[in-house]
Amino acid sequence: MTADELRTLAVEKRLDARGVSCPGPLLETKRAITGVPSGGVMEILSSDCGTPSDLGRWAVKVGHEYLGELQEDGHYRIFLRIR
């Protein structure tokens, strides 16, 4: 998805994992994902530079869709579509 498309996504759940180092953002995502309906979008905020690739690999492995990421104000905004 383009940056503009990511910015306008309707997000069902937002997780703020800024300040948490690896593997914390992935573990927090796994716990928080339960409240997101199938087809819904989850946004994860993280200041850890490894989180986008970690979440991308994990999403593919478990069947979710990695939509992309934005880098803003010293952190990442990572978007997943939950399946």
PyMOL Python script that loads the backbone (N, CA, C, O; Angstrom):
from pymol import cmd

cmd.read_pdbstr("""\
ATOM      1  N   MET A   1       0.842  -1.177   0.000  1.00  0.00           N
ATOM      2  CA  MET A   1       0.000   0.000   0.000  1.00  0.00           C
ATOM      3  C   MET A   1       0.890   1.245   0.000  1.00  0.00           C
ATOM      4  O   MET A   1       2.017   1.224   0.496  1.00  0.00           O
ATOM      5  N   THR A   2       0.364   2.307  -0.559  1.00  0.00           N
ATOM      6  CA  THR A   2       1.109   3.564  -0.563  1.00  0.00           C
ATOM      7  C   THR A   2       1.012   4.229   0.815  1.00  0.00           C
ATOM      8  O   THR A   2       0.164   3.866   1.630  1.00  0.00           O
ATOM      9  N   ALA A   3       1.877   5.190   1.059  1.00  0.00           N
ATOM     10  CA  ALA A   3       1.851   5.924   2.319  1.00  0.00           C
ATOM     11  C   ALA A   3       0.504   6.617   2.519  1.00  0.00           C
ATOM     12  O   ALA A   3      -0.027   6.619   3.629  1.00  0.00           O
ATOM     13  N   ASP A   4      -0.047   7.198   1.472  1.00  0.00           N
ATOM     14  CA  ASP A   4      -1.354   7.863   1.589  1.00  0.00           C
ATOM     15  C   ASP A   4      -2.448   6.865   1.935  1.00  0.00           C
ATOM     16  O   ASP A   4      -3.319   7.161   2.753  1.00  0.00           O
ATOM     17  N   GLU A   5      -2.413   5.689   1.324  1.00  0.00           N
ATOM     18  CA  GLU A   5      -3.409   4.657   1.633  1.00  0.00           C
ATOM     19  C   GLU A   5      -3.283   4.202   3.084  1.00  0.00           C
ATOM     20  O   GLU A   5      -4.294   4.004   3.758  1.00  0.00           O
ATOM     21  N   LEU A   6      -2.056   4.033   3.571  1.00  0.00           N
ATOM     22  CA  LEU A   6      -1.859   3.631   4.964  1.00  0.00           C
ATOM     23  C   LEU A   6      -2.389   4.691   5.925  1.00  0.00           C
ATOM     24  O   LEU A   6      -3.004   4.362   6.940  1.00  0.00           O
ATOM     25  N   ARG A   7      -2.154   5.943   5.609  1.00  0.00           N
ATOM     26  CA  ARG A   7      -2.600   7.032   6.489  1.00  0.00           C
ATOM     27  C   ARG A   7      -4.120   7.123   6.598  1.00  0.00           C
ATOM     28  O   ARG A   7      -4.632   7.630   7.596  1.00  0.00           O
ATOM     29  N   THR A   8      -4.847   6.644   5.593  1.00  0.00           N
ATOM     30  CA  THR A   8      -6.307   6.767   5.597  1.00  0.00           C
ATOM     31  C   THR A   8      -7.022   5.471   5.969  1.00  0.00           C
ATOM     32  O   THR A   8      -8.249   5.404   5.901  1.00  0.00           O
ATOM     33  N   LEU A   9      -6.273   4.445   6.360  1.00  0.00           N
ATOM     34  CA  LEU A   9      -6.897   3.181   6.748  1.00  0.00           C
ATOM     35  C   LEU A   9      -7.748   3.346   8.007  1.00  0.00           C
ATOM     36  O   LEU A   9      -7.382   4.082   8.924  1.00  0.00           O
ATOM     37  N   ALA A  10      -8.867   2.665   8.040  1.00  0.00           N
ATOM     38  CA  ALA A  10      -9.666   2.586   9.261  1.00  0.00           C
ATOM     39  C   ALA A  10      -9.029   1.499  10.130  1.00  0.00           C
ATOM     40  O   ALA A  10      -8.918   0.348   9.709  1.00  0.00           O
ATOM     41  N   VAL A  11      -8.619   1.864  11.322  1.00  0.00           N
ATOM     42  CA  VAL A  11      -7.907   0.954  12.220  1.00  0.00           C
ATOM     43  C   VAL A  11      -8.844   0.518  13.339  1.00  0.00           C
ATOM     44  O   VAL A  11      -9.437   1.349  14.026  1.00  0.00           O
ATOM     45  N   GLU A  12      -8.971  -0.802  13.515  1.00  0.00           N
ATOM     46  CA  GLU A  12      -9.820  -1.336  14.582  1.00  0.00           C
ATOM     47  C   GLU A  12      -9.117  -1.308  15.932  1.00  0.00           C
ATOM     48  O   GLU A  12      -9.757  -1.128  16.969  1.00  0.00           O
ATOM     49  N   LYS A  13      -7.794  -1.488  15.917  1.00  0.00           N
ATOM     50  CA  LYS A  13      -7.052  -1.506  17.175  1.00  0.00           C
ATOM     51  C   LYS A  13      -5.671  -0.903  16.966  1.00  0.00           C
ATOM     52  O   LYS A  13      -5.007  -1.175  15.966  1.00  0.00           O
ATOM     53  N   ARG A  14      -5.247  -0.085  17.914  1.00  0.00           N
ATOM     54  CA  ARG A  14      -3.925   0.538  17.868  1.00  0.00           C
ATOM     55  C   ARG A  14      -3.166   0.094  19.115  1.00  0.00           C
ATOM     56  O   ARG A  14      -3.673   0.193  20.233  1.00  0.00           O
ATOM     57  N   LEU A  15      -1.951  -0.391  18.910  1.00  0.00           N
ATOM     58  CA  LEU A  15      -1.093  -0.836  19.996  1.00  0.00           C
ATOM     59  C   LEU A  15       0.123   0.080  20.056  1.00  0.00           C
ATOM     60  O   LEU A  15       0.831   0.238  19.061  1.00  0.00           O
ATOM     61  N   ASP A  16       0.367   0.679  21.206  1.00  0.00           N
ATOM     62  CA  ASP A  16       1.531   1.547  21.376  1.00  0.00           C
ATOM     63  C   ASP A  16       2.626   0.763  22.091  1.00  0.00           C
ATOM     64  O   ASP A  16       2.574   0.569  23.305  1.00  0.00           O
ATOM     65  N   ALA A  17       3.619   0.315  21.320  1.00  0.00           N
ATOM     66  CA  ALA A  17       4.746  -0.444  21.865  1.00  0.00           C
ATOM     67  C   ALA A  17       6.033   0.374  21.766  1.00  0.00           C
ATOM     68  O   ALA A  17       7.126  -0.192  21.743  1.00  0.00           O
ATOM     69  N   ARG A  18       5.911   1.692  21.707  1.00  0.00           N
ATOM     70  CA  ARG A  18       7.097   2.543  21.657  1.00  0.00           C
ATOM     71  C   ARG A  18       7.860   2.424  22.973  1.00  0.00           C
ATOM     72  O   ARG A  18       7.266   2.380  24.050  1.00  0.00           O
ATOM     73  N   GLY A  19       9.180   2.374  22.864  1.00  0.00           N
ATOM     74  CA  GLY A  19      10.019   2.246  24.051  1.00  0.00           C
ATOM     75  C   GLY A  19      10.249   0.813  24.483  1.00  0.00           C
ATOM     76  O   GLY A  19      10.991   0.564  25.433  1.00  0.00           O
ATOM     77  N   VAL A  20       9.627  -0.127  23.806  1.00  0.00           N
ATOM     78  CA  VAL A  20       9.785  -1.547  24.122  1.00  0.00           C
ATOM     79  C   VAL A  20      10.742  -2.145  23.098  1.00  0.00           C
ATOM     80  O   VAL A  20      10.560  -1.975  21.892  1.00  0.00           O
ATOM     81  N   SER A  21      11.766  -2.846  23.588  1.00  0.00           N
ATOM     82  CA  SER A  21      12.742  -3.422  22.656  1.00  0.00           C
ATOM     83  C   SER A  21      12.348  -4.837  22.257  1.00  0.00           C
ATOM     84  O   SER A  21      11.517  -5.479  22.898  1.00  0.00           O
ATOM     85  N   CYS A  22      12.961  -5.294  21.194  1.00  0.00           N
ATOM     86  CA  CYS A  22      12.712  -6.612  20.621  1.00  0.00           C
ATOM     87  C   CYS A  22      12.973  -7.692  21.663  1.00  0.00           C
ATOM     88  O   CYS A  22      13.979  -7.618  22.369  1.00  0.00           O
ATOM     89  N   PRO A  23      12.124  -8.668  21.782  1.00  0.00           N
ATOM     90  CA  PRO A  23      10.960  -9.043  20.990  1.00  0.00           C
ATOM     91  C   PRO A  23       9.637  -8.518  21.547  1.00  0.00           C
ATOM     92  O   PRO A  23       8.567  -9.003  21.179  1.00  0.00           O
ATOM     93  N   GLY A  24       9.716  -7.528  22.432  1.00  0.00           N
ATOM     94  CA  GLY A  24       8.515  -7.010  23.091  1.00  0.00           C
ATOM     95  C   GLY A  24       7.387  -6.591  22.180  1.00  0.00           C
ATOM     96  O   GLY A  24       6.247  -6.986  22.425  1.00  0.00           O
ATOM     97  N   PRO A  25       7.643  -5.790  21.111  1.00  0.00           N
ATOM     98  CA  PRO A  25       6.531  -5.389  20.248  1.00  0.00           C
ATOM     99  C   PRO A  25       5.802  -6.573  19.606  1.00  0.00           C
ATOM    100  O   PRO A  25       4.578  -6.547  19.472  1.00  0.00           O
ATOM    101  N   LEU A  26       6.537  -7.596  19.214  1.00  0.00           N
ATOM    102  CA  LEU A  26       5.902  -8.784  18.627  1.00  0.00           C
ATOM    103  C   LEU A  26       5.064  -9.503  19.677  1.00  0.00           C
ATOM    104  O   LEU A  26       3.933  -9.897  19.396  1.00  0.00           O
ATOM    105  N   LEU A  27       5.599  -9.677  20.874  1.00  0.00           N
ATOM    106  CA  LEU A  27       4.850 -10.353  21.940  1.00  0.00           C
ATOM    107  C   LEU A  27       3.604  -9.565  22.322  1.00  0.00           C
ATOM    108  O   LEU A  27       2.544 -10.151  22.543  1.00  0.00           O
ATOM    109  N   GLU A  28       3.720  -8.247  22.400  1.00  0.00           N
ATOM    110  CA  GLU A  28       2.545  -7.418  22.715  1.00  0.00           C
ATOM    111  C   GLU A  28       1.504  -7.490  21.604  1.00  0.00           C
ATOM    112  O   GLU A  28       0.303  -7.489  21.877  1.00  0.00           O
ATOM    113  N   THR A  29       1.954  -7.553  20.357  1.00  0.00           N
ATOM    114  CA  THR A  29       1.035  -7.680  19.222  1.00  0.00           C
ATOM    115  C   THR A  29       0.270  -8.986  19.314  1.00  0.00           C
ATOM    116  O   THR A  29      -0.946  -9.008  19.121  1.00  0.00           O
ATOM    117  N   LYS A  30       0.962 -10.071  19.606  1.00  0.00           N
ATOM    118  CA  LYS A  30       0.313 -11.384  19.725  1.00  0.00           C
ATOM    119  C   LYS A  30      -0.773 -11.365  20.797  1.00  0.00           C
ATOM    120  O   LYS A  30      -1.833 -11.964  20.615  1.00  0.00           O
ATOM    121  N   ARG A  31      -0.517 -10.683  21.911  1.00  0.00           N
ATOM    122  CA  ARG A  31      -1.518 -10.602  22.990  1.00  0.00           C
ATOM    123  C   ARG A  31      -2.691  -9.703  22.601  1.00  0.00           C
ATOM    124  O   ARG A  31      -3.839 -10.008  22.922  1.00  0.00           O
ATOM    125  N   ALA A  32      -2.408  -8.605  21.917  1.00  0.00           N
ATOM    126  CA  ALA A  32      -3.439  -7.605  21.624  1.00  0.00           C
ATOM    127  C   ALA A  32      -4.320  -7.964  20.434  1.00  0.00           C
ATOM    128  O   ALA A  32      -5.402  -7.398  20.276  1.00  0.00           O
ATOM    129  N   ILE A  33      -3.882  -8.884  19.607  1.00  0.00           N
ATOM    130  CA  ILE A  33      -4.568  -9.180  18.352  1.00  0.00           C
ATOM    131  C   ILE A  33      -5.936  -9.837  18.566  1.00  0.00           C
ATOM    132  O   ILE A  33      -6.775  -9.828  17.665  1.00  0.00           O
ATOM    133  N   THR A  34      -6.158 -10.399  19.740  1.00  0.00           N
ATOM    134  CA  THR A  34      -7.388 -11.148  19.985  1.00  0.00           C
ATOM    135  C   THR A  34      -8.649 -10.310  19.812  1.00  0.00           C
ATOM    136  O   THR A  34      -9.702 -10.848  19.470  1.00  0.00           O
ATOM    137  N   GLY A  35      -8.560  -9.017  20.041  1.00  0.00           N
ATOM    138  CA  GLY A  35      -9.744  -8.172  19.930  1.00  0.00           C
ATOM    139  C   GLY A  35     -10.021  -7.636  18.541  1.00  0.00           C
ATOM    140  O   GLY A  35     -10.960  -6.860  18.360  1.00  0.00           O
ATOM    141  N   VAL A  36      -9.232  -8.026  17.558  1.00  0.00           N
ATOM    142  CA  VAL A  36      -9.403  -7.504  16.201  1.00  0.00           C
ATOM    143  C   VAL A  36     -10.188  -8.517  15.364  1.00  0.00           C
ATOM    144  O   VAL A  36      -9.786  -9.677  15.272  1.00  0.00           O
ATOM    145  N   PRO A  37     -11.290  -8.102  14.757  1.00  0.00           N
ATOM    146  CA  PRO A  37     -12.072  -9.037  13.951  1.00  0.00           C
ATOM    147  C   PRO A  37     -11.335  -9.434  12.671  1.00  0.00           C
ATOM    148  O   PRO A  37     -10.460  -8.710  12.195  1.00  0.00           O
ATOM    149  N   SER A  38     -11.698 -10.579  12.129  1.00  0.00           N
ATOM    150  CA  SER A  38     -11.119 -11.026  10.861  1.00  0.00           C
ATOM    151  C   SER A  38     -11.400  -9.986   9.783  1.00  0.00           C
ATOM    152  O   SER A  38     -12.537  -9.547   9.613  1.00  0.00           O
ATOM    153  N   GLY A  39     -10.357  -9.598   9.061  1.00  0.00           N
ATOM    154  CA  GLY A  39     -10.476  -8.557   8.048  1.00  0.00           C
ATOM    155  C   GLY A  39     -10.192  -7.175   8.582  1.00  0.00           C
ATOM    156  O   GLY A  39     -10.069  -6.220   7.815  1.00  0.00           O
ATOM    157  N   GLY A  40     -10.088  -7.060   9.904  1.00  0.00           N
ATOM    158  CA  GLY A  40      -9.809  -5.773  10.528  1.00  0.00           C
ATOM    159  C   GLY A  40      -8.340  -5.405  10.443  1.00  0.00           C
ATOM    160  O   GLY A  40      -7.487  -6.251  10.179  1.00  0.00           O
ATOM    161  N   VAL A  41      -8.059  -4.134  10.671  1.00  0.00           N
ATOM    162  CA  VAL A  41      -6.691  -3.622  10.593  1.00  0.00           C
ATOM    163  C   VAL A  41      -6.209  -3.264  11.991  1.00  0.00           C
ATOM    164  O   VAL A  41      -6.923  -2.642  12.777  1.00  0.00           O
ATOM    165  N   MET A  42      -4.980  -3.674  12.277  1.00  0.00           N
ATOM    166  CA  MET A  42      -4.323  -3.337  13.528  1.00  0.00           C
ATOM    167  C   MET A  42      -3.111  -2.476  13.208  1.00  0.00           C
ATOM    168  O   MET A  42      -2.355  -2.771  12.282  1.00  0.00           O
ATOM    169  N   GLU A  43      -2.931  -1.412  13.977  1.00  0.00           N
ATOM    170  CA  GLU A  43      -1.769  -0.546  13.830  1.00  0.00           C
ATOM    171  C   GLU A  43      -0.891  -0.702  15.062  1.00  0.00           C
ATOM    172  O   GLU A  43      -1.373  -0.628  16.192  1.00  0.00           O
ATOM    173  N   ILE A  44       0.403  -0.918  14.838  1.00  0.00           N
ATOM    174  CA  ILE A  44       1.357  -1.068  15.920  1.00  0.00           C
ATOM    175  C   ILE A  44       2.357   0.077  15.837  1.00  0.00           C
ATOM    176  O   ILE A  44       2.973   0.296  14.795  1.00  0.00           O
ATOM    177  N   LEU A  45       2.516   0.803  16.931  1.00  0.00           N
ATOM    178  CA  LEU A  45       3.504   1.862  17.016  1.00  0.00           C
ATOM    179  C   LEU A  45       4.729   1.299  17.717  1.00  0.00           C
ATOM    180  O   LEU A  45       4.612   0.716  18.795  1.00  0.00           O
ATOM    181  N   SER A  46       5.902   1.464  17.119  1.00  0.00           N
ATOM    182  CA  SER A  46       7.123   0.930  17.708  1.00  0.00           C
ATOM    183  C   SER A  46       8.312   1.816  17.384  1.00  0.00           C
ATOM    184  O   SER A  46       8.432   2.343  16.278  1.00  0.00           O
ATOM    185  N   SER A  47       9.196   1.973  18.379  1.00  0.00           N
ATOM    186  CA  SER A  47      10.426   2.720  18.166  1.00  0.00           C
ATOM    187  C   SER A  47      11.605   1.776  17.896  1.00  0.00           C
ATOM    188  O   SER A  47      12.718   2.241  17.652  1.00  0.00           O
ATOM    189  N   ASP A  48      11.377   0.482  17.937  1.00  0.00           N
ATOM    190  CA  ASP A  48      12.427  -0.511  17.685  1.00  0.00           C
ATOM    191  C   ASP A  48      12.562  -0.747  16.180  1.00  0.00           C
ATOM    192  O   ASP A  48      11.588  -1.102  15.515  1.00  0.00           O
ATOM    193  N   CYS A  49      13.761  -0.551  15.650  1.00  0.00           N
ATOM    194  CA  CYS A  49      13.959  -0.624  14.194  1.00  0.00           C
ATOM    195  C   CYS A  49      13.769  -2.026  13.624  1.00  0.00           C
ATOM    196  O   CYS A  49      13.594  -2.167  12.413  1.00  0.00           O
ATOM    197  N   GLY A  50      13.797  -3.059  14.450  1.00  0.00           N
ATOM    198  CA  GLY A  50      13.594  -4.418  13.960  1.00  0.00           C
ATOM    199  C   GLY A  50      12.137  -4.829  13.878  1.00  0.00           C
ATOM    200  O   GLY A  50      11.817  -5.855  13.279  1.00  0.00           O
ATOM    201  N   THR A  51      11.257  -4.051  14.465  1.00  0.00           N
ATOM    202  CA  THR A  51       9.847  -4.441  14.527  1.00  0.00           C
ATOM    203  C   THR A  51       9.184  -4.583  13.159  1.00  0.00           C
ATOM    204  O   THR A  51       8.457  -5.556  12.958  1.00  0.00           O
ATOM    205  N   PRO A  52       9.390  -3.669  12.202  1.00  0.00           N
ATOM    206  CA  PRO A  52       8.721  -3.863  10.906  1.00  0.00           C
ATOM    207  C   PRO A  52       9.060  -5.206  10.247  1.00  0.00           C
ATOM    208  O   PRO A  52       8.168  -5.889   9.745  1.00  0.00           O
ATOM    209  N   SER A  53      10.326  -5.581  10.245  1.00  0.00           N
ATOM    210  CA  SER A  53      10.674  -6.861   9.611  1.00  0.00           C
ATOM    211  C   SER A  53      10.189  -8.039  10.449  1.00  0.00           C
ATOM    212  O   SER A  53       9.745  -9.043   9.893  1.00  0.00           O
ATOM    213  N   ASP A  54      10.266  -7.938  11.781  1.00  0.00           N
ATOM    214  CA  ASP A  54       9.782  -9.020  12.644  1.00  0.00           C
ATOM    215  C   ASP A  54       8.292  -9.251  12.438  1.00  0.00           C
ATOM    216  O   ASP A  54       7.854 -10.389  12.271  1.00  0.00           O
ATOM    217  N   LEU A  55       7.510  -8.171  12.451  1.00  0.00           N
ATOM    218  CA  LEU A  55       6.063  -8.309  12.276  1.00  0.00           C
ATOM    219  C   LEU A  55       5.714  -8.764  10.862  1.00  0.00           C
ATOM    220  O   LEU A  55       4.761  -9.519  10.670  1.00  0.00           O
ATOM    221  N   GLY A  56       6.477  -8.310   9.878  1.00  0.00           N
ATOM    222  CA  GLY A  56       6.238  -8.741   8.497  1.00  0.00           C
ATOM    223  C   GLY A  56       6.428 -10.240   8.334  1.00  0.00           C
ATOM    224  O   GLY A  56       5.590 -10.909   7.731  1.00  0.00           O
ATOM    225  N   ARG A  57       7.517 -10.771   8.864  1.00  0.00           N
ATOM    226  CA  ARG A  57       7.772 -12.217   8.773  1.00  0.00           C
ATOM    227  C   ARG A  57       6.739 -13.008   9.558  1.00  0.00           C
ATOM    228  O   ARG A  57       6.241 -14.028   9.084  1.00  0.00           O
ATOM    229  N   TRP A  58       6.417 -12.539  10.758  1.00  0.00           N
ATOM    230  CA  TRP A  58       5.440 -13.236  11.589  1.00  0.00           C
ATOM    231  C   TRP A  58       4.065 -13.238  10.921  1.00  0.00           C
ATOM    232  O   TRP A  58       3.384 -14.264  10.919  1.00  0.00           O
ATOM    233  N   ALA A  59       3.650 -12.108  10.359  1.00  0.00           N
ATOM    234  CA  ALA A  59       2.334 -12.012   9.721  1.00  0.00           C
ATOM    235  C   ALA A  59       2.204 -13.027   8.588  1.00  0.00           C
ATOM    236  O   ALA A  59       1.187 -13.713   8.483  1.00  0.00           O
ATOM    237  N   VAL A  60       3.213 -13.123   7.755  1.00  0.00           N
ATOM    238  CA  VAL A  60       3.188 -14.085   6.647  1.00  0.00           C
ATOM    239  C   VAL A  60       3.125 -15.508   7.188  1.00  0.00           C
ATOM    240  O   VAL A  60       2.381 -16.341   6.672  1.00  0.00           O
ATOM    241  N   LYS A  61       3.895 -15.778   8.211  1.00  0.00           N
ATOM    242  CA  LYS A  61       3.958 -17.127   8.791  1.00  0.00           C
ATOM    243  C   LYS A  61       2.607 -17.587   9.343  1.00  0.00           C
ATOM    244  O   LYS A  61       2.242 -18.753   9.194  1.00  0.00           O
ATOM    245  N   VAL A  62       1.865 -16.680   9.976  1.00  0.00           N
ATOM    246  CA  VAL A  62       0.609 -17.075  10.612  1.00  0.00           C
ATOM    247  C   VAL A  62      -0.632 -16.760   9.780  1.00  0.00           C
ATOM    248  O   VAL A  62      -1.749 -17.072  10.192  1.00  0.00           O
ATOM    249  N   GLY A  63      -0.443 -16.140   8.603  1.00  0.00           N
ATOM    250  CA  GLY A  63      -1.570 -15.940   7.702  1.00  0.00           C
ATOM    251  C   GLY A  63      -2.212 -14.566   7.724  1.00  0.00           C
ATOM    252  O   GLY A  63      -3.260 -14.374   7.109  1.00  0.00           O
ATOM    253  N   HIS A  64      -1.613 -13.601   8.416  1.00  0.00           N
ATOM    254  CA  HIS A  64      -2.118 -12.233   8.379  1.00  0.00           C
ATOM    255  C   HIS A  64      -1.474 -11.502   7.201  1.00  0.00           C
ATOM    256  O   HIS A  64      -0.520 -12.001   6.604  1.00  0.00           O
ATOM    257  N   GLU A  65      -1.988 -10.340   6.873  1.00  0.00           N
ATOM    258  CA  GLU A  65      -1.451  -9.572   5.753  1.00  0.00           C
ATOM    259  C   GLU A  65      -0.695  -8.351   6.274  1.00  0.00           C
ATOM    260  O   GLU A  65      -1.260  -7.514   6.978  1.00  0.00           O
ATOM    261  N   TYR A  66       0.583  -8.258   5.922  1.00  0.00           N
ATOM    262  CA  TYR A  66       1.398  -7.099   6.270  1.00  0.00           C
ATOM    263  C   TYR A  66       1.111  -6.022   5.235  1.00  0.00           C
ATOM    264  O   TYR A  66       1.442  -6.187   4.061  1.00  0.00           O
ATOM    265  N   LEU A  67       0.503  -4.929   5.655  1.00  0.00           N
ATOM    266  CA  LEU A  67       0.089  -3.879   4.724  1.00  0.00           C
ATOM    267  C   LEU A  67       1.183  -2.857   4.465  1.00  0.00           C
ATOM    268  O   LEU A  67       1.193  -2.218   3.413  1.00  0.00           O
ATOM    269  N   GLY A  68       2.100  -2.693   5.404  1.00  0.00           N
ATOM    270  CA  GLY A  68       3.185  -1.746   5.230  1.00  0.00           C
ATOM    271  C   GLY A  68       3.453  -0.972   6.498  1.00  0.00           C
ATOM    272  O   GLY A  68       2.870  -1.235   7.550  1.00  0.00           O
ATOM    273  N   GLU A  69       4.355  -0.002   6.372  1.00  0.00           N
ATOM    274  CA  GLU A  69       4.730   0.797   7.522  1.00  0.00           C
ATOM    275  C   GLU A  69       5.006   2.235   7.104  1.00  0.00           C
ATOM    276  O   GLU A  69       5.323   2.521   5.950  1.00  0.00           O
ATOM    277  N   LEU A  70       4.877   3.114   8.060  1.00  0.00           N
ATOM    278  CA  LEU A  70       5.244   4.517   7.906  1.00  0.00           C
ATOM    279  C   LEU A  70       6.262   4.828   8.990  1.00  0.00           C
ATOM    280  O   LEU A  70       6.178   4.294  10.096  1.00  0.00           O
ATOM    281  N   GLN A  71       7.210   5.679   8.683  1.00  0.00           N
ATOM    282  CA  GLN A  71       8.169   6.117   9.684  1.00  0.00           C
ATOM    283  C   GLN A  71       7.878   7.585   9.978  1.00  0.00           C
ATOM    284  O   GLN A  71       7.978   8.438   9.096  1.00  0.00           O
ATOM    285  N   GLU A  72       7.518   7.866  11.221  1.00  0.00           N
ATOM    286  CA  GLU A  72       7.131   9.223  11.612  1.00  0.00           C
ATOM    287  C   GLU A  72       7.646   9.555  12.999  1.00  0.00           C
ATOM    288  O   GLU A  72       7.537   8.741  13.916  1.00  0.00           O
ATOM    289  N   ASP A  73       8.201  10.736  13.158  1.00  0.00           N
ATOM    290  CA  ASP A  73       8.572  11.266  14.470  1.00  0.00           C
ATOM    291  C   ASP A  73       9.367  10.282  15.329  1.00  0.00           C
ATOM    292  O   ASP A  73       9.116  10.168  16.529  1.00  0.00           O
ATOM    293  N   GLY A  74      10.317   9.576  14.730  1.00  0.00           N
ATOM    294  CA  GLY A  74      11.176   8.678  15.487  1.00  0.00           C
ATOM    295  C   GLY A  74      10.576   7.331  15.831  1.00  0.00           C
ATOM    296  O   GLY A  74      11.128   6.605  16.657  1.00  0.00           O
ATOM    297  N   HIS A  75       9.462   6.983  15.216  1.00  0.00           N
ATOM    298  CA  HIS A  75       8.883   5.656  15.441  1.00  0.00           C
ATOM    299  C   HIS A  75       8.232   5.147  14.149  1.00  0.00           C
ATOM    300  O   HIS A  75       8.069   5.883  13.176  1.00  0.00           O
ATOM    301  N   TYR A  76       7.874   3.889  14.180  1.00  0.00           N
ATOM    302  CA  TYR A  76       7.208   3.249  13.034  1.00  0.00           C
ATOM    303  C   TYR A  76       5.727   3.077  13.336  1.00  0.00           C
ATOM    304  O   TYR A  76       5.329   2.842  14.477  1.00  0.00           O
ATOM    305  N   ARG A  77       4.932   3.199  12.298  1.00  0.00           N
ATOM    306  CA  ARG A  77       3.507   2.841  12.335  1.00  0.00           C
ATOM    307  C   ARG A  77       3.371   1.653  11.391  1.00  0.00           C
ATOM    308  O   ARG A  77       3.545   1.801  10.181  1.00  0.00           O
ATOM    309  N   ILE A  78       3.065   0.493  11.923  1.00  0.00           N
ATOM    310  CA  ILE A  78       3.029  -0.761  11.178  1.00  0.00           C
ATOM    311  C   ILE A  78       1.579  -1.223  11.106  1.00  0.00           C
ATOM    312  O   ILE A  78       0.857  -1.201  12.103  1.00  0.00           O
ATOM    313  N   PHE A  79       1.161  -1.643   9.902  1.00  0.00           N
ATOM    314  CA  PHE A  79      -0.239  -1.997   9.686  1.00  0.00           C
ATOM    315  C   PHE A  79      -0.365  -3.451   9.266  1.00  0.00           C
ATOM    316  O   PHE A  79       0.332  -3.917   8.364  1.00  0.00           O
ATOM    317  N   LEU A  80      -1.281  -4.170   9.946  1.00  0.00           N
ATOM    318  CA  LEU A  80      -1.565  -5.570   9.620  1.00  0.00           C
ATOM    319  C   LEU A  80      -3.062  -5.724   9.389  1.00  0.00           C
ATOM    320  O   LEU A  80      -3.872  -5.124  10.097  1.00  0.00           O
ATOM    321  N   ARG A  81      -3.426  -6.531   8.394  1.00  0.00           N
ATOM    322  CA  ARG A  81      -4.826  -6.938   8.234  1.00  0.00           C
ATOM    323  C   ARG A  81      -4.930  -8.339   8.831  1.00  0.00           C
ATOM    324  O   ARG A  81      -4.207  -9.253   8.434  1.00  0.00           O
ATOM    325  N   ILE A  82      -5.823  -8.487   9.770  1.00  0.00           N
ATOM    326  CA  ILE A  82      -5.957  -9.737  10.520  1.00  0.00           C
ATOM    327  C   ILE A  82      -6.861 -10.707   9.756  1.00  0.00           C
ATOM    328  O   ILE A  82      -7.942 -10.338   9.297  1.00  0.00           O
ATOM    329  N   ARG A  83      -6.413 -11.914   9.632  1.00  0.00           N
ATOM    330  CA  ARG A  83      -7.183 -12.964   8.928  1.00  0.00           C
ATOM    331  C   ARG A  83      -7.730 -13.974   9.894  1.00  0.00           C
ATOM    332  O   ARG A  83      -8.399 -14.922   9.484  1.00  0.00           O
TER     333      ARG A  83
END
""", "prot")
cmd.dss("prot")
cmd.show_as("cartoon", "prot")
cmd.util.cbc("prot")
cmd.orient("prot")
